[in-house]
Amino acid sequence: MTESITITDNRTGESVEVPIVNGGVAAAEWSKVLPGIWFYDPGFMSTAPCESAITFLDGEAGILRYRGYPIEQLAEESTYLEVAYLLLHGELPTEAQFAEWKHDVTYHTFIHENVRKRFLDGFHYDAHPMGMLVSAVAALSTFYLDAKDIFDQASRQKQIIRLIAKMPTLAAAAHRFSVGMPFVYPDNSLDFAANFLSMMWKVAEPRFEADPVLVRALDILFILHADHEQNCSTTAMRTVGSSHADPYSATAAACAALYGPRHGGANEAVIRMLTEIGSMDNVPAFVDAVKSGHGRLQGFGHRVYKSYDPRATIIKRAADEVFGVTGKNPLLDIALKLEEIALSDEYFISRRLYPNVDFYSGLIYQAMGFPLEMFPVLFAIPRTAGWLAHWQEMLDQDSKIARPRQLYIGSEVRDYKPMAQR
């Protein structure tokens, strides 16, 4: 039996049967019986703006898959660069394909000297690293004029490689500038995550050797953050990309969306909350305050997940390994106590508020030495692959330019009056 629903306009008695396809119904079918009547859906809570084959997310069951592969398997077995290839190409690479992909990304990590010397150095001394990153990514479109040839496959692939390769370089440069340290050039003998750590922390040593446990933990975090379906920044990427803007401009728009504290600032909010709680002894009182409507439990609950975020389980394991190298983050005991109380309290259980990816990721970043201002930047580095996968998919689908409708609630028609008569 074909799955469908029937909608009836009670004003006219006219009905239309609408098929349910891939869990959705086409709004155009509704318009046949309801012309000029728009769906009112603030925040797109119940609206699918596109079809996508990239990421599957079942928030009720706590399932996340990239191109069909469970996130748990990818985090355990794969690397970020392999996952980036998977997101962009739809399949895991062969040995030869990965060797070529890794080589191309590795040897596009350098940024134009004018970007560093004339653009980045032009920011105010206390500029936020994420603000610098947003601006620098947008500026790249003026250095690579071929980026506007978005339907030339060779050019498109070149821009994708450039963006994935240069994002860690720009990110590290923004941090070094913000703390008054000299720029560190990429070391192409290092893998992706290790190279980024070298550009972040190298001082005077001939070669920076990051602890392999920290390198692997960062690579896992990059895998977990590589894509997450139609979130705010990905929607921004698709929206701007639908105008056929170049990928640097679209990626800058996605970065700008991630700059917002309600998106890329979530793990920073967790650290601030844990710092404010101060000690394990204060956790019960804090929980009681949240339950009475005072304050908010950061890092719990999710717009999509209504069960335990699968990424949170993976990150929690990675945190143990990181703290074995760096020493335990003093906020960890507070976090564990908070999680223990919340997961056993009917108030939070009934509201299906479980730890999400942000609850532990900030603790890891902080233990590794990253300042809070770098947290959204660390998010942007891996999410670039996901953004570009969606941008590419949108172009291949020949998607229409994004142009939502509105419900007008303003004044009716009125006549202009000269200023003296107002």
Secondary structure, DSSP 4 states (H G I P E B T S, - for coil): ---EEEEE-TTT--EEEEE-BTTB--HHHHHHHSTT-----GGGTT------SSEEEETTTTEEEETTEEHHHHHHH--HHHHHHHHHHSSPPPHHHHHHHHHHHHTT----HHIIIIIGGGS-TT--HHHHHHHHHHHHTTT-GGGG-TT-HHHHHHHHHHHHHHHHHHHHHHHHHHTT-------TTS-HHHHHHHHHH--S-SS----HHHHHHHHHHHHHTS--SS-HHHHHHHHHHTTT--HHHHHHHHHHHHHSTTTTTHHHHHHHHHHHH-SGGGHHHHHHHHHTTSS--TTB--SS-SS--HHHHHHHHHHHHHHHHH---TTHHHHHHHHHHHHT-HHHHHTT--B-HHHHHHHHHHHTT--GGGHHHHHHHHHHHHHHHHHHHHHHTTPPPP-------S--------GGG-
